[in-house]
Amino acid sequence: MTKLAELADARSGDKGNHANIGVVARSEECYRRLEQELTCEQVASYFSGLGASRVVRYELPKLWAFNFVLYDALAGGASESLRIDTQGKLLGTAILELELPEAPR
């Protein structure tokens, strides 16, 4: 298995009750791999404990990047949530631990 951190960097934040996670690949080759393997379904499953109503992936191929929006994932957002990470700032760090299958050789 390959951790996402070996292929990309990430940063996250909030938009009210929604979280967004930017994932930037380390190279075009890494981007092409993530384009196939880092799906909305996989991200939704990985963060299933947050109870997001849906996950949308936006592709930014010229930047070798993706932006994932996790709708309704912050338990009301910064002003309402009782969670420790009310603004989703740690989600970028957390997603880097996601394991992907080994790349075919």
C-alpha positions in Angstrom: 0.0 0.0 0.0 1.1 3.6 -0.7 0.1 6.4 1.6 -1.3 9.5 -0.1 1.5 11.5 1.5 4.0 9.8 -0.8 2.2 11.2 -3.8 0.8 14.6 -2.7 0.4 17.3 -0.2 -2.9 18.5 1.2 -4.6 21.5 2.9 -8.1 21.8 4.2 -10.5 24.3 5.7 -14.2 25.1 6.0 -17.0 26.8 4.1 -19.6 27.0 6.8 -20.8 23.5 7.5 -18.9 22.1 4.6 -15.2 21.1 4.5 -12.9 21.4 1.5 -9.7 19.5 1.1 -7.1 20.5 -1.6 -4.8 17.7 -2.7 -1.8 18.7 -4.8 0.2 15.9 -6.5 4.0 16.0 -6.4 4.3 15.4 -10.2 2.2 14.9 -13.3 2.7 11.1 -13.0 1.3 11.2 -9.4 -1.6 13.4 -10.6 -2.5 10.8 -13.3 -2.4 8.0 -10.7 -4.6 10.0 -8.3 -7.0 10.9 -11.1 -7.8 7.2 -11.3 -7.5 6.1 -7.7 -8.5 9.0 -5.4 -12.3 9.0 -6.0 -15.2 10.7 -4.3 -16.4 7.3 -3.1 -13.0 6.6 -1.5 -12.8 9.9 0.2 -16.4 9.6 1.4 -15.6 6.2 2.8 -12.4 7.3 4.5 -14.2 10.2 6.2 -17.5 8.3 6.8 -17.4 9.1 10.5 -18.0 12.8 9.7 -21.4 12.0 8.2 -21.0 14.1 5.0 -24.1 14.1 2.9 -22.0 13.9 -0.3 -18.5 14.4 -1.6 -17.7 16.2 -4.8 -14.3 16.2 -6.5 -13.1 19.1 -8.6 -10.1 18.5 -10.9 -7.4 21.1 -11.6 -5.1 19.3 -14.1 -2.9 22.3 -14.9 -2.1 22.5 -11.2 -1.9 18.7 -10.7 -4.5 19.2 -8.0 -8.0 18.2 -6.8 -10.4 19.9 -4.5 -12.8 17.7 -2.5 -15.9 19.3 -0.9 -17.4 17.3 1.9 -20.9 18.7 2.3 -22.4 18.8 5.8 -19.3 17.3 7.3 -18.6 19.8 10.1 -21.6 19.3 12.4 -22.9 22.8 11.9 -19.6 24.6 11.3 -17.3 26.7 13.6 -20.0 28.6 15.4 -22.3 25.5 16.1 -20.1 22.4 16.3 -18.9 20.9 19.5 -16.2 18.9 17.7 -12.5 19.7 18.4 -11.8 20.5 14.7 -14.8 22.8 14.0 -13.2 24.2 10.8 -11.9 21.0 9.3 -8.3 22.2 9.4 -7.0 18.7 10.3 -8.7 16.9 7.4 -5.8 17.7 5.1 -3.4 16.1 7.5 -5.7 13.1 7.9 -6.2 12.4 4.2 -2.5 12.1 3.8 -2.7 8.8 5.8 -5.2 7.3 3.3 -3.7 4.2 1.7 -3.8 3.5 -2.0 -3.0 0.2 -3.7 0.5 -0.2 -5.0 1.0 1.2 -8.5 1.3 -1.4 -11.2 4.9 -2.0 -12.4 
